[in-house]
Every structure is written in structure tokens, then in C-alpha cells.
Amino acid sequence: MSDEIRSLHEFALEARIRLLMRTGEARTPQDMWAMATGTAAAWAFHRTLQRLTEIDPDAAAT
């Protein structure tokens, strides 16, 4: 896995963790929804990159 892909993985996981930690701090339902949506998007992004490296490791390495 290339350094760029690894950095994207780390970014997605860190974003998910940070948003999960802050979801409890949401003051309105809209804030909670926005944080939950961001968490789901970050996790989906991470899983997509992970699957890409499983399916085509050569493409992920470039």
C-alpha cells in the first residue's frame, strides 16, 4: 500500500473516531445528525480504500 493510500486510511479512521467522540456533545438533533453522517462517511471511505487494496493491490500502490 502506498504512503498516500495509507494516509487516506489514517485520515478516514481518525475522522471517524473524532466524530464518534463528539457526537455526545451535539446540542441539537441537527448537529447529532451531521456528526453521525460524517462518521458513517468516514467509515465508508476507509472501507472502500481497504477493499480497493484487497482487490487491486498494484493500483493502490501507485
N, C-alpha and C positions, 0 to 999 in steps of 0.2 A: 504494500500500500504506500502510495506516495505521501510525502510530507503535507501536501496541500489537502489531500483527502483526509488524512489523519487530523489535520487542523479543523476541517469542517466537522468531523465526528465529534471532536472535543467541544467545539462551539455549540453544536446541537445538544449535546448532553449537559453542558454547563447551563445553557439557556433553560432547558427543561428543569433542572434541579433548582435554579434560582427562582423560576416562576412557581414551582411547586411550593417552595418555602414561603413565597409572598402571597399565595392565594388566600391564606388565612387573614392577611392584612387588608383585604379588599373591603372597602367601606360601602360599596353599593353592589347590587346584583350585576350591573353592567361591568364594573371593574372585575368582579369574580369571573364573569363570562369571558372577558378579554384575556385574563391571565390563564384560564383553563384552555382557551382556544390556542393561545401561544404555546402552552405546554404540549398540547396534542400535536401542533405543527412541528415543534422542535423534535419531538419523539419520532414522528413520521419521517422527517428529514433524515434523522440518524438511521432509522431502519432502512430507508431507501438506499442510502450510501453503503450501509452494511451489506445489503442484498446485491448491490452492484459489484462490490468486491468479491462476493461469492460467485456470482455468475460470470463475470469477466475481469479477473484479476489484472490482466495485462492492460486493459483500458483504464482501470482505476490507478494503475501505477504510473500512467503518463500524465 
